[in-house]
C-alpha cells in the first residue's frame, strides 16, 4: 500500500510557530507532539482542563437541551444564532458588560469561545497585519494569528504577587505598529486581573492608534475576593472598538455543549457571521438553546461556584509554596495558577530548560500540565494548572509535582 505524502499548507505550517525553536529547541507544534508521545503512568492526573464531574454544569443546561430537541423548532437558525435567543441574552450581557447590546447587530452565538476567537480574528486580520498580545496569554492566540498570515508582537506582562496585572515596560509603546490588541481577562494562564489603571492605559492605546481590541472574558464571572474587575467595553468610546468573547464553558462547566457568545461592533459581527457560515454554518442549533437560562437569576449559584474555587485556590497555593523555590502569584479569577520552577532544585539543575522538558518530567511522574512555552517566550520554566478539580486528586497531583521539582 502506498502512502501519498502531502505538503502541509503554508497557513498550517505557520501556526506551528517555528520561530519558537530558537529558544525552545523546536516549534510549538513539534514540542506539543513530543509531549503527547511522552510516556505516562496509567493513573495520570490531567490538570490541563477542569473536571466537569467535580464541578457539574447547572441543571438548566441539560434540561434546556432536552427541551430544544423535543421542540425541534430551531435546528436551523440564522448563521449568527437564534434571533429569539439573542433577544433574550442581550439585556443580560448588557448588564454584565456595562454597555447596551443590540441583539440583532452586535451579538453572535459562537461554537464555544474558541470558535468566537477564531471568527473574530478571521474577520479582522490578514496577511501583513500586526497583533499585540501580552506574554503570557492564551495558548491558541498567537497560533491563530500566524495561521491568518499576521504577525504577533508580544508585550511582557507584569504579574504582582497578589495577582494584579499590568503591561510591563516597554509594553504598549513597543506595540505601536499593531492594528489590533488581543488579550484574555482574567488572564489565561495566570488567573490575574488587570489593575484599573492598566485597563485605562489599554483603552487609551486602542483609541489613540485607531485600533480595535478583542478581549476573551471567558472567566469574568468567576472572580475572587478583591478582584475589582473592569470591563474594557464599558469604558468611554470602547464599545465600538471592542469585541468581547464570553461563554459558559468554564465557570458553568459547559465545555461539552460548545457554545459561546461575542459582543462587538456590527461590522465586525457581520464579518464573524460570514466566517462561521463558511466554517460551520452556525453553532449547533440545539446547543444554542442551553443558553436560555444562562445568567438568569443565578447570582447565588455563581457566588457559590466562585467561593468553592477560591477555597481550592487557597489550599493549592499553600501546598505549591511549600515546594522549595517554587513561586506563584495568587489568581484573582479563573481556575488557573501559573507557578514558575526556576528557583527549584529542578530549575537549578536545568538553568536553560528545553521547551517541554519540565512537562515531560511531570507527565512521567503522573501529572499532565500546560507548559510555559505554549503561552509565550517569557516563562520557559513555568506551567499552568487548572485547579477546577476533585480536591483529593489535586493534592495527589501537587505531591507528584513536588517529587519532581524537589530534585
C-alpha positions in Angstrom: 0.0 0.0 0.0 1.4 3.3 -1.0 1.0 6.4 1.2 0.7 9.8 -0.6 2.8 12.4 1.1 1.0 15.8 1.0 2.5 19.2 1.6 1.4 20.9 4.8 -0.4 24.1 3.7 1.6 27.3 4.4 -1.0 28.6 6.8 -1.0 25.5 8.9 2.8 25.4 8.9 2.8 29.0 10.1 0.5 28.1 13.0 3.2 25.7 14.3 5.2 28.8 15.3 8.6 27.7 14.0 10.4 30.8 15.4 10.0 29.4 18.9 12.7 26.8 18.0 15.4 29.3 18.6 14.5 29.5 22.3 12.9 26.1 23.0 14.6 23.7 20.6 11.5 23.1 18.5 8.4 24.7 17.1 5.4 24.9 19.3 3.7 22.2 17.3 6.8 19.9 17.5 7.0 20.3 21.2 3.3 19.6 21.6 3.6 16.4 19.6 6.7 15.3 21.5 4.9 15.9 24.8 1.8 14.0 23.6 4.0 11.0 22.9 5.9 11.1 26.2 5.1 8.1 28.4 2.8 8.4 31.4 1.5 6.1 34.2 -2.0 4.7 33.9 -3.2 6.9 36.8 -2.2 10.2 35.0 -3.8 13.2 36.6 -4.8 15.7 33.9 -4.6 19.3 35.1 -4.9 20.9 31.6 -8.7 21.3 31.9 -11.3 21.4 34.6 -13.1 18.2 35.8 -16.7 18.6 35.0 -17.5 15.7 37.3 -16.1 17.6 40.3 -17.9 20.7 39.2 -21.0 19.8 37.2 -23.0 22.1 34.9 -26.1 23.9 36.2 -29.2 21.7 35.9 -30.8 24.0 33.4 -28.2 23.1 30.7 -29.3 19.5 30.2 -33.0 20.5 30.7 -32.8 23.2 28.1 -31.1 20.9 25.6 -33.8 18.2 26.1 -36.5 20.8 25.6 -34.8 22.1 22.4 -34.6 18.6 21.0 -38.2 17.8 21.8 -39.5 21.1 20.4 -37.4 20.6 17.2 -38.1 24.2 16.0 -34.6 25.7 15.7 -32.3 23.0 14.4 -31.6 25.6 11.7 -31.0 29.2 12.8 -29.5 32.3 11.2 -25.8 31.9 11.0 -25.3 34.3 13.8 -27.7 32.3 16.0 -31.3 32.1 17.1 -32.9 35.6 17.0 -35.2 34.9 19.9 -32.3 33.7 22.0 -30.2 36.7 21.1 -33.1 39.0 22.2 -33.2 37.1 25.4 -29.5 37.3 26.1 -28.8 40.9 25.1 -30.1 42.5 28.3 -28.2 40.1 30.5 -25.0 40.7 28.6 -25.5 44.4 28.7 -25.9 44.3 32.4 -22.7 42.2 32.8 -20.5 44.3 30.4 -21.8 47.7 31.4 -22.9 48.7 27.9 -26.0 48.4 25.8 -26.1 45.4 23.4 -28.2 45.4 20.2 -29.3 41.7 19.9 -29.6 41.9 16.1 -26.4 43.8 15.1 -23.9 43.4 18.0 -24.4 39.8 19.2 -23.4 36.5 17.7 -23.6 33.0 19.1 -20.5 31.0 18.5 -19.4 27.4 18.7 -17.6 27.9 22.0 -15.5 30.9 22.9 -12.7 29.3 20.9 -14.9 29.4 17.8 -15.6 33.0 18.6 -11.9 33.8 18.9 -11.2 32.3 15.5 -14.1 34.0 13.8 -13.3 37.4 15.3 -9.6 37.2 14.3 -10.6 36.0 10.8 -12.9 38.9 10.4 -10.3 41.5 11.5 -6.8 40.4 10.4 -5.0 39.1 7.4 -1.6 38.8 5.8 0.8 41.6 6.9 -1.3 42.8 9.9 0.3 43.0 13.3 -1.5 41.9 16.5 -0.4 42.9 20.0 -0.6 40.1 22.6 0.6 40.0 26.2 3.2 37.4 27.2 2.0 35.1 28.7 -1.5 34.8 27.3 -3.9 32.2 25.9 -2.0 29.4 24.1 -4.1 29.5 20.9 -4.0 33.2 20.2 -0.6 33.5 18.5 -1.2 30.3 16.6 -4.4 31.7 15.0 -2.8 35.0 14.3 0.1 33.2 12.4 -2.4 30.9 10.6 -4.1 34.0 9.2 -0.8 35.4 7.9 -0.5 38.1 10.5 2.3 38.7 13.0 2.2 38.8 16.7 4.1 41.4 18.9 4.4 40.1 22.4 4.3 42.5 25.3 5.7 41.4 28.7 3.1 41.1 31.3 3.9 42.1 34.9 2.2 39.9 37.5 2.1 41.1 41.1 2.1 38.5 43.9 -1.5 39.4 44.6 -2.5 38.6 41.0 -2.8 42.2 39.8 -1.7 42.7 36.2 -0.1 45.4 34.2 1.8 45.6 30.9 5.5 45.9 31.8 7.7 48.4 30.0 8.1 48.9 27.1 4.7 47.2 26.9 2.2 49.1 24.8 4.8 51.5 23.5 6.6 48.6 21.8 3.4 47.6 20.0 2.9 50.9 18.2 2.8 49.1 14.8 -0.1 46.8 15.8 -3.5 47.4 14.5 -5.3 45.1 16.9 -4.9 44.2 20.6 -5.8 40.7 21.7 -5.8 39.6 25.4 -7.6 37.4 27.9 -9.1 38.9 31.1 -8.9 37.3 33.6 -5.6 36.3 32.1 -5.1 32.8 30.9 -2.7 31.3 32.2 -2.0 33.3 35.3 -5.6 34.0 36.5 -4.6 37.6 37.1 -6.8 40.6 36.8 -5.7 43.9 35.2 -5.5 46.8 37.6 -7.9 49.6 36.8 -5.1 51.9 35.6 -3.9 49.1 33.3 -7.3 48.8 31.7 -7.4 52.6 31.3 -4.0 52.5 29.6 -5.2 49.8 27.3 -8.2 51.8 26.3 -6.0 54.9 25.6 -3.7 52.7 23.5 -6.6 51.3 21.5 -8.3 54.7 20.9 -5.1 56.7 20.2 -4.0 54.3 17.5 -7.4 53.9 15.9 -7.2 50.2 16.8 -9.7 47.5 17.7 -9.4 45.1 20.7 -10.5 41.5 21.2 -10.8 40.6 24.8 -11.5 37.0 25.9 -13.5 37.3 29.1 -14.4 33.6 29.5 -13.8 33.7 33.2 -15.1 37.2 34.1 -17.9 35.8 36.2 -15.6 33.6 38.3 -13.8 36.2 40.3 -12.3 36.1 43.8 -12.1 38.5 46.8 -10.6 41.8 45.8 -10.7 41.3 42.1 -12.3 44.7 41.2 -12.7 43.6 37.6 -13.1 46.4 34.9 -14.7 45.6 31.5 -12.9 47.3 28.6 -16.1 47.6 26.6 -17.7 49.7 29.4 -15.1 52.5 29.1 -16.0 55.6 27.1 -15.5 55.0 23.4 -14.6 51.4 23.8 -17.9 49.7 22.9 -17.4 50.4 19.2 -13.8 49.3 19.3 -14.0 46.1 21.4 -15.1 42.5 20.7 -15.9 40.7 23.9 -15.9 37.0 24.0 -17.7 35.1 26.7 -19.5 31.9 27.4 -20.5 29.2 29.9 -17.7 26.7 29.1 -15.6 27.2 32.3 -17.5 28.8 35.2 -20.6 26.9 34.4 -18.6 23.7 33.3 -20.5 23.6 30.0 -17.5 22.9 27.7 -19.2 19.9 26.3 -22.0 21.9 24.9 -19.7 24.0 22.7 -21.5 27.3 22.8 -20.4 30.9 23.5 -21.2 34.5 22.5 -19.4 37.5 21.2 -20.5 41.2 21.5 -18.9 43.7 19.2 -19.3 46.4 16.6 -22.0 45.4 13.9 -19.5 45.4 11.1 -17.2 43.0 13.0 -20.2 40.8 13.9 -21.2 40.8 10.2 -17.7 39.5 9.3 -17.8 36.9 12.1 -21.1 35.6 10.7 -19.5 35.2 7.3 -16.6 33.2 8.8 -19.0 30.9 10.7 -21.1 30.5 7.6 -18.0 29.0 5.9 -16.7 27.0 8.8 -19.8 25.5 10.4 -22.9 27.4 9.0 -24.0 28.1 12.6 -23.4 27.0 16.2 -25.3 23.7 16.8 -29.0 24.7 16.9 -29.9 22.6 20.0 -26.8 23.6 21.9 -27.6 27.2 21.4 -30.7 26.7 23.5 -28.7 25.7 26.5 -28.2 29.5 26.9 -31.9 30.2 27.5 -31.4 30.5 31.3 -27.7 31.4 31.3 -27.0 34.4 33.5 -30.7 34.4 34.5 -31.1 34.9 38.3 -28.0 32.9 39.1 -26.1 35.3 41.3 -26.2 32.9 44.3 -25.1 29.9 42.2 -22.2 31.9 40.7 -21.2 33.1 44.2 -21.1 29.5 45.5 -19.1 28.3 42.5 -16.6 31.1 42.9 -16.3 30.6 46.6 -15.6 26.9 46.1 -12.8 27.7 43.6 -11.4 30.4 45.9 -11.1 27.8 48.7 -9.4 25.4 46.3 -7.1 28.2 45.2 -6.0 29.0 48.7 -5.3 25.3 49.6 -3.4 24.8 46.3 -1.3 28.0 46.8 -0.3 26.9 50.3 0.9 23.5 49.0 2.7 24.8 46.0 4.5 27.5 48.0 5.7 24.7 50.3 7.8 23.4 47.4 11.2 25.0 47.9 12.0 27.6 45.3 8.6 27.5 43.5 7.0 30.9 43.0 3.4 31.5 42.1 1.1 34.6 42.1 -2.4 34.4 43.6 -5.0 34.4 40.9 -7.9 36.8 41.3 -10.2 34.9 38.9 -10.5 31.8 36.6 -9.3 28.4 37.7 -5.6 28.7 36.7 -2.3 29.2 38.5 1.0 29.6 36.7 3.8 28.6 39.0 7.5 29.1 38.0 10.0 26.4 38.8 13.1 28.5 38.0 14.2 28.6 41.7 13.5 24.9 42.5 16.1 22.2 42.6 14.8 21.1 39.2 15.2 24.6 37.9 18.7 25.0 39.2 19.6 21.7 37.5 18.1 22.9 34.3 19.1 26.6 34.0 18.1 26.7 30.3 15.2 24.3 30.1 14.2 22.9 26.8 10.6 23.9 25.9 8.8 20.8 27.2 11.5 19.2 29.5 9.6 20.0 32.6 6.2 19.0 31.2 7.7 15.6 30.1 9.2 15.1 33.5 5.9 15.8 35.2 4.0 13.6 32.8 6.3 10.7 33.6 5.6 11.4 37.3 1.8 11.2 36.6 0.7 14.8 36.1 -0.2 16.5 32.9 0.1 20.3 32.8 0.3 23.0 30.1 4.0 24.0 29.7 5.0 27.6 29.7 6.2 27.7 26.0 2.5 27.4 25.0 1.8 30.8 26.3 4.7 32.8 25.0 8.5 33.1 25.2 8.8 34.7 28.6 8.3 31.8 31.0 10.3 28.7 30.0 10.2 27.1 33.5 6.5 28.0 34.2 3.5 25.7 33.8 -0.3 26.1 34.0 -2.5 24.2 36.4 -6.3 24.2 36.1 -7.4 23.7 39.7 -11.1 23.1 39.0 -10.6 19.5 40.2 -11.5 17.0 42.8 -9.7 18.2 45.9 -8.1 14.8 46.7 -6.8 14.4 43.2 -5.4 17.9 43.3 -3.5 17.2 46.5 -2.1 14.0 44.9 -1.0 15.9 41.9 0.9 18.5 43.9 2.7 15.7 45.8 3.9 14.3 42.5 4.9 17.8 41.3 6.9 18.3 44.4 8.7 15.0 43.9 9.9 16.2 40.5 10.8 19.8 41.4 12.5 18.9 44.7 15.3 17.1 42.8 
